[in-house]
Every structure is written in C-alpha cells, then in structure tokens.
Amino acid sequence: MSEELSKRIDDLHKRFDDLRSDVGRQFSDLRAELAGRFSAVDKRIDDLRADVVARLSGVDKRIEAVDKRIDDLRNDMTRGFRMMTWMMGIWFSLLTLLTILFKFIR
C-alpha cells in the first residue's frame, strides 16, 4: 500500500510537471504571438502618426500662406487708408482755400 501510494504521488508529481511544462509552453507561445501582434499594432500606430505629422505639416504650410496673404492685405489696406487720408486732407485744404478765395473776391 505504501508503494502504491508512493507510485501515485510520483505519478501526481509527473502530471504536475507535465502540466507545468505544457502551461509554460502555451504561455510562451501566447507571449510570442502577443509580441508579434503588439509589434504590428505599434508599427500601425507609428505609420498613422507619421501620416498625421505629414498632413499637419501641409496644413502648417497652408496656414503660413494664409497668414502672409492676410498681412499683405492689411498692408495694402493701411497704405490705401493713408493715401485716402492724404487725399481727403488735400481736397479739404484745396476746397477751404477756394472758399476763402471766392469770399475775398466778392
């Protein structure tokens, strides 16, 4: 009986060792498979990030071009406003002089 119990315990230890090695092998396979999947996901994320950065750099260039156009328009409007101000001043002065001149002539 003691030999039978000893044999069963040895058999039980062997089964646990087999189970442990089987589980370890399955987890190592799973670990390898997950590592492959995660590396593929990481590559996809890197590709998407590179694509987004490329698109945003294109948007940055467009925004810089729009900013330059707005600055040019603002400069043109300022120049036009100054010219209009000078012209109004000159016309006002000229009309004032003509009015004073006609009053003196009468």
GUDREN-35774 format. One record per atom (N, C-alpha, C): residue in three letters; atom name; x, y, z; residue number from 0. Coordinates in steps of 0.1 Angstrom, whole numbers. Layout:
# GUDREN-35774
{code:Ala site:CA c1:X c2:Y c3:Z pos:NUM}
...
# end
This chain:
# GUDREN-35774
{code:Met site:N c1:8 c2:-12 c3:0 pos:0}
{code:Met site:CA c1:0 c2:0 c3:0 pos:0}
{code:Met site:C c1:9 c2:13 c3:0 pos:0}
{code:Ser site:N c1:19 c2:12 c3:7 pos:1}
{code:Ser site:CA c1:28 c2:24 c3:8 pos:1}
{code:Ser site:C c1:35 c2:26 c3:-6 pos:1}
{code:Glu site:N c1:38 c2:14 c3:-12 pos:2}
{code:Glu site:CA c1:44 c2:15 c3:-25 pos:2}
{code:Glu site:C c1:34 c2:21 c3:-35 pos:2}
{code:Glu site:N c1:21 c2:17 c3:-34 pos:3}
{code:Glu site:CA c1:11 c2:22 c3:-43 pos:3}
{code:Glu site:C c1:9 c2:37 c3:-41 pos:3}
{code:Leu site:N c1:9 c2:41 c3:-28 pos:4}
{code:Leu site:CA c1:7 c2:55 c3:-25 pos:4}
{code:Leu site:C c1:19 c2:63 c3:-31 pos:4}
{code:Ser site:N c1:31 c2:57 c3:-29 pos:5}
{code:Ser site:CA c1:43 c2:64 c3:-34 pos:5}
{code:Ser site:C c1:42 c2:65 c3:-49 pos:5}
{code:Lys site:N c1:38 c2:54 c3:-55 pos:6}
{code:Lys site:CA c1:37 c2:54 c3:-70 pos:6}
{code:Lys site:C c1:27 c2:65 c3:-75 pos:6}
{code:Arg site:N c1:15 c2:66 c3:-67 pos:7}
{code:Arg site:CA c1:5 c2:76 c3:-71 pos:7}
{code:Arg site:C c1:11 c2:90 c3:-69 pos:7}
{code:Ile site:N c1:18 c2:92 c3:-58 pos:8}
{code:Ile site:CA c1:23 c2:105 c3:-56 pos:8}
{code:Ile site:C c1:34 c2:109 c3:-66 pos:8}
{code:Asp site:N c1:42 c2:99 c3:-70 pos:9}
{code:Asp site:CA c1:52 c2:101 c3:-81 pos:9}
{code:Asp site:C c1:44 c2:104 c3:-94 pos:9}
{code:Asp site:N c1:34 c2:97 c3:-97 pos:10}
{code:Asp site:CA c1:26 c2:99 c3:-109 pos:10}
{code:Asp site:C c1:20 c2:113 c3:-108 pos:10}
{code:Leu site:N c1:15 c2:117 c3:-97 pos:11}
{code:Leu site:CA c1:9 c2:130 c3:-95 pos:11}
{code:Leu site:C c1:19 c2:141 c3:-97 pos:11}
{code:His site:N c1:31 c2:139 c3:-92 pos:12}
{code:His site:CA c1:42 c2:149 c3:-94 pos:12}
{code:His site:C c1:46 c2:149 c3:-109 pos:12}
{code:Lys site:N c1:46 c2:138 c3:-116 pos:13}
{code:Lys site:CA c1:49 c2:138 c3:-130 pos:13}
{code:Lys site:C c1:38 c2:145 c3:-138 pos:13}
{code:Arg site:N c1:25 c2:143 c3:-134 pos:14}
{code:Arg site:CA c1:14 c2:150 c3:-141 pos:14}
{code:Arg site:C c1:16 c2:165 c3:-139 pos:14}
{code:Phe site:N c1:19 c2:169 c3:-126 pos:15}
{code:Phe site:CA c1:20 c2:184 c3:-123 pos:15}
{code:Phe site:C c1:32 c2:189 c3:-131 pos:15}
{code:Asp site:N c1:43 c2:182 c3:-132 pos:16}
{code:Asp site:CA c1:54 c2:186 c3:-140 pos:16}
{code:Asp site:C c1:50 c2:188 c3:-155 pos:16}
{code:Asp site:N c1:43 c2:178 c3:-160 pos:17}
{code:Asp site:CA c1:39 c2:178 c3:-174 pos:17}
{code:Asp site:C c1:29 c2:190 c3:-176 pos:17}
{code:Leu site:N c1:20 c2:192 c3:-167 pos:18}
{code:Leu site:CA c1:11 c2:203 c3:-168 pos:18}
{code:Leu site:C c1:18 c2:216 c3:-167 pos:18}
{code:Arg site:N c1:28 c2:217 c3:-158 pos:19}
{code:Arg site:CA c1:35 c2:230 c3:-157 pos:19}
{code:Arg site:C c1:43 c2:233 c3:-170 pos:19}
{code:Ser site:N c1:49 c2:222 c3:-175 pos:20}
{code:Ser site:CA c1:57 c2:225 c3:-188 pos:20}
{code:Ser site:C c1:47 c2:228 c3:-199 pos:20}
{code:Asp site:N c1:36 c2:221 c3:-200 pos:21}
{code:Asp site:CA c1:26 c2:224 c3:-210 pos:21}
{code:Asp site:C c1:21 c2:238 c3:-209 pos:21}
{code:Val site:N c1:17 c2:242 c3:-197 pos:22}
{code:Val site:CA c1:12 c2:256 c3:-195 pos:22}
{code:Val site:C c1:24 c2:266 c3:-198 pos:22}
{code:Gly site:N c1:36 c2:263 c3:-194 pos:23}
{code:Gly site:CA c1:47 c2:272 c3:-197 pos:23}
{code:Gly site:C c1:49 c2:273 c3:-212 pos:23}
{code:Arg site:N c1:48 c2:262 c3:-219 pos:24}
{code:Arg site:CA c1:49 c2:262 c3:-234 pos:24}
{code:Arg site:C c1:38 c2:270 c3:-240 pos:24}
{code:Gln site:N c1:26 c2:268 c3:-235 pos:25}
{code:Gln site:CA c1:14 c2:275 c3:-241 pos:25}
{code:Gln site:C c1:16 c2:290 c3:-238 pos:25}
{code:Phe site:N c1:20 c2:294 c3:-226 pos:26}
{code:Phe site:CA c1:22 c2:308 c3:-223 pos:26}
{code:Phe site:C c1:33 c2:314 c3:-231 pos:26}
{code:Ser site:N c1:44 c2:306 c3:-234 pos:27}
{code:Ser site:CA c1:55 c2:312 c3:-242 pos:27}
{code:Ser site:C c1:50 c2:314 c3:-256 pos:27}
{code:Asp site:N c1:42 c2:304 c3:-261 pos:28}
{code:Asp site:CA c1:36 c2:306 c3:-275 pos:28}
{code:Asp site:C c1:27 c2:318 c3:-275 pos:28}
{code:Leu site:N c1:19 c2:319 c3:-265 pos:29}
{code:Leu site:CA c1:10 c2:331 c3:-264 pos:29}
{code:Leu site:C c1:18 c2:344 c3:-263 pos:29}
{code:Arg site:N c1:28 c2:344 c3:-255 pos:30}
{code:Arg site:CA c1:37 c2:355 c3:-253 pos:30}
{code:Arg site:C c1:43 c2:359 c3:-267 pos:30}
{code:Ala site:N c1:48 c2:350 c3:-274 pos:31}
{code:Ala site:CA c1:54 c2:352 c3:-287 pos:31}
{code:Ala site:C c1:43 c2:358 c3:-297 pos:31}
{code:Glu site:N c1:31 c2:352 c3:-297 pos:32}
{code:Glu site:CA c1:20 c2:356 c3:-305 pos:32}
{code:Glu site:C c1:16 c2:370 c3:-302 pos:32}
{code:Leu site:N c1:15 c2:373 c3:-289 pos:33}
{code:Leu site:CA c1:11 c2:387 c3:-285 pos:33}
{code:Leu site:C c1:22 c2:397 c3:-288 pos:33}
{code:Ala site:N c1:34 c2:393 c3:-287 pos:34}
{code:Ala site:CA c1:45 c2:402 c3:-290 pos:34}
{code:Ala site:C c1:45 c2:405 c3:-305 pos:34}
{code:Gly site:N c1:42 c2:396 c3:-313 pos:35}
{code:Gly site:CA c1:40 c2:398 c3:-328 pos:35}
{code:Gly site:C c1:29 c2:408 c3:-330 pos:35}
{code:Arg site:N c1:18 c2:405 c3:-324 pos:36}
{code:Arg site:CA c1:6 c2:414 c3:-326 pos:36}
{code:Arg site:C c1:8 c2:428 c3:-321 pos:36}
{code:Phe site:N c1:15 c2:429 c3:-309 pos:37}
{code:Phe site:CA c1:18 c2:442 c3:-304 pos:37}
{code:Phe site:C c1:28 c2:450 c3:-313 pos:37}
{code:Ser site:N c1:37 c2:443 c3:-318 pos:38}
{code:Ser site:CA c1:47 c2:449 c3:-327 pos:38}
{code:Ser site:C c1:40 c2:454 c3:-340 pos:38}
{code:Ala site:N c1:30 c2:446 c3:-345 pos:39}
{code:Ala site:CA c1:22 c2:450 c3:-356 pos:39}
{code:Ala site:C c1:14 c2:463 c3:-353 pos:39}
{code:Val site:N c1:8 c2:463 c3:-341 pos:40}
{code:Val site:CA c1:0 c2:474 c3:-337 pos:40}
{code:Val site:C c1:9 c2:487 c3:-335 pos:40}
{code:Asp site:N c1:21 c2:485 c3:-329 pos:41}
{code:Asp site:CA c1:30 c2:496 c3:-328 pos:41}
{code:Asp site:C c1:34 c2:501 c3:-341 pos:41}
{code:Lys site:N c1:36 c2:492 c3:-351 pos:42}
{code:Lys site:CA c1:40 c2:497 c3:-365 pos:42}
{code:Lys site:C c1:29 c2:505 c3:-371 pos:42}
{code:Arg site:N c1:16 c2:500 c3:-369 pos:43}
{code:Arg site:CA c1:5 c2:507 c3:-375 pos:43}
{code:Arg site:C c1:3 c2:521 c3:-368 pos:43}
{code:Ile site:N c1:5 c2:522 c3:-355 pos:44}
{code:Ile site:CA c1:5 c2:535 c3:-348 pos:44}
{code:Ile site:C c1:15 c2:544 c3:-353 pos:44}
{code:Asp site:N c1:28 c2:539 c3:-355 pos:45}
{code:Asp site:CA c1:38 c2:547 c3:-360 pos:45}
{code:Asp site:C c1:35 c2:552 c3:-374 pos:45}
{code:Asp site:N c1:30 c2:544 c3:-382 pos:46}
{code:Asp site:CA c1:26 c2:548 c3:-396 pos:46}
{code:Asp site:C c1:15 c2:559 c3:-395 pos:46}
{code:Leu site:N c1:5 c2:557 c3:-387 pos:47}
{code:Leu site:CA c1:-5 c2:567 c3:-386 pos:47}
{code:Leu site:C c1:0 c2:580 c3:-380 pos:47}
{code:Arg site:N c1:9 c2:579 c3:-371 pos:48}
{code:Arg site:CA c1:15 c2:591 c3:-365 pos:48}
{code:Arg site:C c1:23 c2:599 c3:-376 pos:48}
{code:Ala site:N c1:31 c2:591 c3:-384 pos:49}
{code:Ala site:CA c1:38 c2:597 c3:-394 pos:49}
{code:Ala site:C c1:29 c2:604 c3:-405 pos:49}
{code:Asp site:N c1:18 c2:597 c3:-408 pos:50}
{code:Asp site:CA c1:8 c2:603 c3:-417 pos:50}
{code:Asp site:C c1:2 c2:615 c3:-412 pos:50}
{code:Val site:N c1:-2 c2:615 c3:-399 pos:51}
{code:Val site:CA c1:-8 c2:627 c3:-393 pos:51}
{code:Val site:C c1:2 c2:639 c3:-393 pos:51}
{code:Val site:N c1:15 c2:636 c3:-389 pos:52}
{code:Val site:CA c1:25 c2:646 c3:-389 pos:52}
{code:Val site:C c1:27 c2:652 c3:-403 pos:52}
{code:Ala site:N c1:27 c2:644 c3:-413 pos:53}
{code:Ala site:CA c1:29 c2:648 c3:-427 pos:53}
{code:Ala site:C c1:17 c2:657 c3:-431 pos:53}
{code:Arg site:N c1:5 c2:653 c3:-427 pos:54}
{code:Arg site:CA c1:-7 c2:661 c3:-430 pos:54}
{code:Arg site:C c1:-7 c2:674 c3:-423 pos:54}
{code:Leu site:N c1:-3 c2:674 c3:-410 pos:55}
{code:Leu site:CA c1:-3 c2:686 c3:-403 pos:55}
{code:Leu site:C c1:8 c2:696 c3:-408 pos:55}
{code:Ser site:N c1:19 c2:691 c3:-412 pos:56}
{code:Ser site:CA c1:29 c2:699 c3:-418 pos:56}
{code:Ser site:C c1:24 c2:706 c3:-431 pos:56}
{code:Gly site:N c1:16 c2:699 c3:-438 pos:57}
{code:Gly site:CA c1:10 c2:705 c3:-450 pos:57}
{code:Gly site:C c1:0 c2:716 c3:-446 pos:57}
{code:Val site:N c1:-8 c2:714 c3:-435 pos:58}
{code:Val site:CA c1:-17 c2:724 c3:-430 pos:58}
{code:Val site:C c1:-9 c2:736 c3:-425 pos:58}
{code:Asp site:N c1:2 c2:733 c3:-418 pos:59}
{code:Asp site:CA c1:10 c2:744 c3:-413 pos:59}
{code:Asp site:C c1:15 c2:753 c3:-425 pos:59}
{code:Lys site:N c1:19 c2:747 c3:-436 pos:60}
{code:Lys site:CA c1:23 c2:755 c3:-447 pos:60}
{code:Lys site:C c1:12 c2:763 c3:-453 pos:60}
{code:Arg site:N c1:0 c2:757 c3:-453 pos:61}
{code:Arg site:CA c1:-12 c2:765 c3:-458 pos:61}
{code:Arg site:C c1:-15 c2:777 c3:-449 pos:61}
{code:Ile site:N c1:-15 c2:774 c3:-436 pos:62}
{code:Ile site:CA c1:-17 c2:785 c3:-426 pos:62}
{code:Ile site:C c1:-7 c2:796 c3:-427 pos:62}
{code:Glu site:N c1:5 c2:793 c3:-429 pos:63}
{code:Glu site:CA c1:16 c2:803 c3:-431 pos:63}
{code:Glu site:C c1:13 c2:811 c3:-444 pos:63}
{code:Ala site:N c1:8 c2:804 c3:-455 pos:64}
{code:Ala site:CA c1:5 c2:811 c3:-467 pos:64}
{code:Ala site:C c1:-7 c2:821 c3:-465 pos:64}
{code:Val site:N c1:-17 c2:816 c3:-457 pos:65}
{code:Val site:CA c1:-29 c2:824 c3:-455 pos:65}
{code:Val site:C c1:-25 c2:836 c3:-446 pos:65}
{code:Asp site:N c1:-16 c2:834 c3:-436 pos:66}
{code:Asp site:CA c1:-11 c2:845 c3:-428 pos:66}
{code:Asp site:C c1:-4 c2:855 c3:-436 pos:66}
{code:Lys site:N c1:4 c2:851 c3:-445 pos:67}
{code:Lys site:CA c1:11 c2:860 c3:-454 pos:67}
{code:Lys site:C c1:2 c2:868 c3:-462 pos:67}
{code:Arg site:N c1:-9 c2:862 c3:-468 pos:68}
{code:Arg site:CA c1:-19 c2:869 c3:-476 pos:68}
{code:Arg site:C c1:-26 c2:879 c3:-467 pos:68}
{code:Ile site:N c1:-30 c2:875 c3:-455 pos:69}
{code:Ile site:CA c1:-37 c2:885 c3:-446 pos:69}
{code:Ile site:C c1:-28 c2:897 c3:-443 pos:69}
{code:Asp site:N c1:-15 c2:894 c3:-440 pos:70}
{code:Asp site:CA c1:-6 c2:905 c3:-438 pos:70}
{code:Asp site:C c1:-4 c2:914 c3:-450 pos:70}
{code:Asp site:N c1:-3 c2:908 c3:-462 pos:71}
{code:Asp site:CA c1:-3 c2:916 c3:-474 pos:71}
{code:Asp site:C c1:-15 c2:925 c3:-476 pos:71}
{code:Leu site:N c1:-27 c2:919 c3:-473 pos:72}
{code:Leu site:CA c1:-39 c2:926 c3:-474 pos:72}
{code:Leu site:C c1:-40 c2:938 c3:-464 pos:72}
{code:Arg site:N c1:-36 c2:935 c3:-452 pos:73}
{code:Arg site:CA c1:-36 c2:945 c3:-441 pos:73}
{code:Arg site:C c1:-26 c2:957 c3:-445 pos:73}
{code:Asn site:N c1:-15 c2:953 c3:-451 pos:74}
{code:Asn site:CA c1:-5 c2:964 c3:-455 pos:74}
{code:Asn site:C c1:-11 c2:972 c3:-466 pos:74}
{code:Asp site:N c1:-18 c2:965 c3:-476 pos:75}
{code:Asp site:CA c1:-24 c2:972 c3:-487 pos:75}
{code:Asp site:C c1:-35 c2:981 c3:-482 pos:75}
{code:Met site:N c1:-43 c2:976 c3:-472 pos:76}
{code:Met site:CA c1:-54 c2:985 c3:-467 pos:76}
{code:Met site:C c1:-49 c2:997 c3:-460 pos:76}
{code:Thr site:N c1:-38 c2:994 c3:-452 pos:77}
{code:Thr site:CA c1:-32 c2:1005 c3:-444 pos:77}
{code:Thr site:C c1:-26 c2:1016 c3:-454 pos:77}
{code:Arg site:N c1:-20 c2:1011 c3:-465 pos:78}
{code:Arg site:CA c1:-14 c2:1020 c3:-475 pos:78}
{code:Arg site:C c1:-25 c2:1028 c3:-481 pos:78}
{code:Gly site:N c1:-36 c2:1021 c3:-485 pos:79}
{code:Gly site:CA c1:-48 c2:1027 c3:-491 pos:79}
{code:Gly site:C c1:-54 c2:1037 c3:-482 pos:79}
{code:Phe site:N c1:-55 c2:1034 c3:-469 pos:80}
{code:Phe site:CA c1:-62 c2:1043 c3:-460 pos:80}
{code:Phe site:C c1:-53 c2:1055 c3:-458 pos:80}
{code:Arg site:N c1:-40 c2:1054 c3:-457 pos:81}
{code:Arg site:CA c1:-31 c2:1066 c3:-456 pos:81}
{code:Arg site:C c1:-32 c2:1074 c3:-469 pos:81}
{code:Met site:N c1:-33 c2:1068 c3:-480 pos:82}
{code:Met site:CA c1:-34 c2:1076 c3:-493 pos:82}
{code:Met site:C c1:-47 c2:1083 c3:-493 pos:82}
{code:Met site:N c1:-58 c2:1076 c3:-489 pos:83}
{code:Met site:CA c1:-71 c2:1082 c3:-488 pos:83}
{code:Met site:C c1:-71 c2:1094 c3:-478 pos:83}
{code:Thr site:N c1:-65 c2:1092 c3:-467 pos:84}
{code:Thr site:CA c1:-64 c2:1103 c3:-457 pos:84}
{code:Thr site:C c1:-57 c2:1115 c3:-463 pos:84}
{code:Trp site:N c1:-46 c2:1113 c3:-469 pos:85}
{code:Trp site:CA c1:-38 c2:1124 c3:-475 pos:85}
{code:Trp site:C c1:-47 c2:1131 c3:-486 pos:85}
{code:Met site:N c1:-53 c2:1123 c3:-494 pos:86}
{code:Met site:CA c1:-61 c2:1129 c3:-505 pos:86}
{code:Met site:C c1:-73 c2:1137 c3:-499 pos:86}
{code:Met site:N c1:-79 c2:1132 c3:-489 pos:87}
{code:Met site:CA c1:-90 c2:1139 c3:-482 pos:87}
{code:Met site:C c1:-85 c2:1152 c3:-476 pos:87}
{code:Gly site:N c1:-73 c2:1151 c3:-470 pos:88}
{code:Gly site:CA c1:-67 c2:1163 c3:-464 pos:88}
{code:Gly site:C c1:-64 c2:1174 c3:-475 pos:88}
{code:Ile site:N c1:-58 c2:1169 c3:-486 pos:89}
{code:Ile site:CA c1:-55 c2:1178 c3:-497 pos:89}
{code:Ile site:C c1:-68 c2:1184 c3:-503 pos:89}
{code:Trp site:N c1:-78 c2:1176 c3:-505 pos:90}
{code:Trp site:CA c1:-91 c2:1181 c3:-511 pos:90}
{code:Trp site:C c1:-97 c2:1191 c3:-501 pos:90}
{code:Phe site:N c1:-97 c2:1188 c3:-488 pos:91}
{code:Phe site:CA c1:-103 c2:1197 c3:-478 pos:91}
{code:Phe site:C c1:-95 c2:1210 c3:-478 pos:91}
{code:Ser site:N c1:-82 c2:1209 c3:-478 pos:92}
{code:Ser site:CA c1:-74 c2:1221 c3:-478 pos:92}
{code:Ser site:C c1:-77 c2:1230 c3:-491 pos:92}
{code:Leu site:N c1:-77 c2:1223 c3:-502 pos:93}
{code:Leu site:CA c1:-80 c2:1230 c3:-515 pos:93}
{code:Leu site:C c1:-94 c2:1236 c3:-515 pos:93}
{code:Leu site:N c1:-104 c2:1229 c3:-511 pos:94}
{code:Leu site:CA c1:-117 c2:1235 c3:-510 pos:94}
{code:Leu site:C c1:-118 c2:1246 c3:-500 pos:94}
{code:Thr site:N c1:-111 c2:1245 c3:-489 pos:95}
{code:Thr site:CA c1:-111 c2:1256 c3:-480 pos:95}
{code:Thr site:C c1:-105 c2:1268 c3:-486 pos:95}
{code:Leu site:N c1:-93 c2:1266 c3:-492 pos:96}
{code:Leu site:CA c1:-86 c2:1278 c3:-499 pos:96}
{code:Leu site:C c1:-95 c2:1284 c3:-510 pos:96}
{code:Leu site:N c1:-102 c2:1275 c3:-518 pos:97}
{code:Leu site:CA c1:-110 c2:1281 c3:-528 pos:97}
{code:Leu site:C c1:-122 c2:1289 c3:-522 pos:97}
{code:Thr site:N c1:-128 c2:1284 c3:-511 pos:98}
{code:Thr site:CA c1:-139 c2:1290 c3:-505 pos:98}
{code:Thr site:C c1:-134 c2:1304 c3:-499 pos:98}
{code:Ile site:N c1:-123 c2:1304 c3:-493 pos:99}
{code:Ile site:CA c1:-117 c2:1317 c3:-488 pos:99}
{code:Ile site:C c1:-114 c2:1326 c3:-499 pos:99}
{code:Leu site:N c1:-109 c2:1321 c3:-510 pos:100}
{code:Leu site:CA c1:-105 c2:1329 c3:-521 pos:100}
{code:Leu site:C c1:-118 c2:1335 c3:-528 pos:100}
{code:Phe site:N c1:-128 c2:1328 c3:-529 pos:101}
{code:Phe site:CA c1:-141 c2:1333 c3:-535 pos:101}
{code:Phe site:C c1:-147 c2:1343 c3:-526 pos:101}
{code:Lys site:N c1:-146 c2:1342 c3:-513 pos:102}
{code:Lys site:CA c1:-151 c2:1352 c3:-503 pos:102}
{code:Lys site:C c1:-144 c2:1365 c3:-504 pos:102}
{code:Phe site:N c1:-130 c2:1364 c3:-507 pos:103}
{code:Phe site:CA c1:-123 c2:1376 c3:-508 pos:103}
{code:Phe site:C c1:-125 c2:1383 c3:-521 pos:103}
{code:Ile site:N c1:-128 c2:1375 c3:-532 pos:104}
{code:Ile site:CA c1:-130 c2:1381 c3:-545 pos:104}
{code:Ile site:C c1:-144 c2:1388 c3:-545 pos:104}
{code:Arg site:N c1:-154 c2:1384 c3:-538 pos:105}
{code:Arg site:CA c1:-167 c2:1391 c3:-538 pos:105}
{code:Arg site:C c1:-166 c2:1404 c3:-531 pos:105}
# end
